[in-house]
Amino acid sequence: MICGIRVEDIAEPLMREIRYLDKLVDELARGKAIEKILRG
């Protein structure tokens, strides 16, 4: 779930990628290491 939307339900591949990047930025802003984020 990203921004209240299930990523699997997004049909448009570009929008799906944008949501993933949005979540990545959120995790980085919280201070998580990028290695931990990408590993999961």
C-alpha positions as CSV (number, residue, x, y, z in Angstrom):
1,M,0.0,0.0,0.0
2,I,1.3,3.4,-1.0
3,C,-0.7,6.6,-0.3
4,G,-3.7,4.4,0.4
5,I,-3.5,2.7,-3.0
6,R,-2.6,-0.9,-3.6
7,V,0.4,-1.0,-6.0
8,E,-0.9,-4.2,-7.5
9,D,-4.1,-2.5,-8.5
10,I,-2.4,0.2,-10.6
11,A,-2.7,-0.9,-14.3
12,E,-0.4,1.7,-15.7
13,P,3.2,0.5,-15.4
14,L,4.6,4.1,-15.3
15,M,2.3,5.1,-12.4
16,R,3.3,1.9,-10.6
17,E,7.0,2.9,-10.9
18,I,6.2,6.4,-9.7
19,R,4.5,5.0,-6.6
20,Y,7.5,2.8,-5.9
21,L,9.8,5.8,-6.2
22,D,7.5,7.8,-3.9
23,K,7.7,5.1,-1.2
24,L,11.5,4.9,-1.6
25,V,11.8,8.6,-1.1
26,D,9.6,8.4,2.0
27,E,11.8,5.7,3.5
28,L,15.0,7.6,2.8
29,A,13.4,10.7,4.4
30,R,12.8,8.7,7.6
31,G,16.5,7.9,7.7
32,K,16.5,4.3,6.6
33,A,19.6,3.1,4.8
34,I,19.0,2.5,1.0
35,E,20.6,-1.0,1.3
36,K,18.0,-2.0,3.8
37,I,15.1,-0.6,1.7
38,L,16.2,-2.3,-1.5
39,R,17.0,-5.6,0.1
40,G,13.4,-6.0,1.4
